[in-house]
Amino acid sequence: MSRAQETRHRIVTTFQRRVANPLSVRLPGQVLVETTGRVSGRARRTPVGGRRVGDSFWLVSEFGLASQYVRNIQADPRVRVRLRGRWHTGTAHLLPDDDPRARLRTLPRYNSAAVRALGTQLLTIRIDLTD
């Protein structure tokens, strides 16, 4: 990651962690991904944008492997996803060979625009839902 990308990552993640995420997780319509903290073992909830297609939920991480929730998925791919106020269990798969920019064109417009504008290491994630 270049110095400019590191700076952007630091600024955006600090804002998300301290301002946006604490507000977003309280919104009933916000999609959340719940991972297990790789160090703490505690549930970690992250607001995301994406779309359910059949029995899968698709999203694109703006900072890829630098995102804490992605690192948690690497350690334990078992996750939960809150869609329309209901929790679903699933298994997350990181898809580095998928074209994340093409994938963003199939996902909700506003979130995709923010991910494209702020992201530095886009990574597609598919969550296979089991219920």
Residue pairs with C-beta under 8 A, 6 or more apart in sequence:
1 9
1 66
1 120
1 121
5 120
5 121
8 118
8 120
9 63
9 66
9 120
12 62
12 63
12 118
13 63
13 67
20 47
21 46
21 47
24 30
24 47
25 32
25 45
25 47
28 85
29 84
29 85
30 47
30 82
31 47
31 48
31 49
31 50
31 81
31 82
31 83
32 45
32 46
32 47
32 48
32 81
32 82
33 45
33 46
33 48
33 59
33 69
33 79
33 80
33 81
33 92
33 127
34 43
34 44
34 45
34 46
34 79
34 80
34 81
34 82
34 87
35 43
35 44
35 46
35 69
35 72
35 73
35 76
35 79
35 92
36 42
36 43
36 44
36 72
36 75
36 76
36 78
37 43
37 44
37 72
38 71
38 72
38 74
38 75
38 76
44 68
44 69
44 72
46 68
46 69
48 59
48 111
49 59
49 107
49 108
49 110
49 111
49 112
49 114
49 115
50 57
50 58
50 59
50 60
50 107
50 108
50 111
51 57
51 58
51 59
51 106
51 107
51 108
52 58
52 83
52 129
55 128
55 129
56 126
56 127
56 128
56 129
57 81
57 83
57 88
57 90
57 126
57 127
57 129
58 103
58 106
58 107
58 124
58 125
58 126
58 127
59 107
59 124
59 125
59 127
60 100
60 103
60 104
60 107
60 112
60 115
60 119
60 122
60 123
60 124
60 125
61 67
61 69
61 70
61 119
61 122
61 123
61 124
61 125
62 114
62 115
62 118
62 119
62 120
62 121
62 122
63 70
63 119
63 120
63 121
64 70
64 121
64 122
64 123
65 71
65 74
65 121
65 123
66 120
66 121
67 123
70 94
70 123
70 125
73 79
73 92
73 94
73 125
74 94
77 91
77 92
77 93
78 89
78 90
78 91
78 92
79 89
79 90
79 91
79 92
79 127
80 87
80 88
80 89
80 90
81 87
81 88
81 90
81 127
81 129
82 88
88 129
88 130
88 131
89 129
89 130
89 131
90 127
90 128
90 129
90 130
91 127
91 128
91 130
92 125
92 126
92 127
93 125
93 126
93 127
93 128
94 123
94 124
94 125
95 123
95 124
95 125
95 126
96 123
96 124
98 124
99 124
100 122
100 123
100 124
101 116
101 122
103 124
104 112
104 115
104 116
104 122
105 112
115 122
116 122
